[in-house]
Amino acid sequence: MPSKTVNEYGSITIENEVIARIAGYAVMGCFGIVGMAAKNVKDGIVQLLKMESLTKGVRLSAAGNSLSIDLHIIVEYGTNIPAIAEVLVSAVKYRVEESAGVPVSSINIFVEGIRV
């Protein structure tokens, strides 16, 4: 469901693809992240995504007037995963709420792999 804002001048509609791209860029800017992951459901194989297809590692779902975001990531070996997750949550929530004006209710992080 796209985000829609209405005021006296008209309406603004922000597609889910745009919000997912904002979240993907916020993830890639964090320390310890190698990339976003796309899971091949048929084979159960996880693959590292290129910058052009970051949105495949982000899942959005609407909960009332706010969003729930699922992030599928690959982390760098030797990093503290709970610390990375904490930074990711705050960075993605800030970027999405400031850029798109959509409140974020929850962010779920799925670590799909570790890259050396």
MODATA-V491137 format. One record per run of one state. SS is the DSSP state (@ for helix, = for strand, . for the rest). FROM is the first residue (numbers start at 1). LEN is the number of residues. If there is no record, write none. Layout:
BEGIN
ss = <SS SS>
from = <FROM FROM>
len = <LEN LEN>
END
This chain:
BEGIN
ss = <. = . = . @ . = . = . @ = . = . @ . = .>
from = <1 3 8 10 15 16 29 33 41 45 49 51 58 64 66 77 81 101 104 116>
len = <2 5 2 5 1 13 4 8 4 4 2 7 6 2 11 4 20 3 12 1>
END
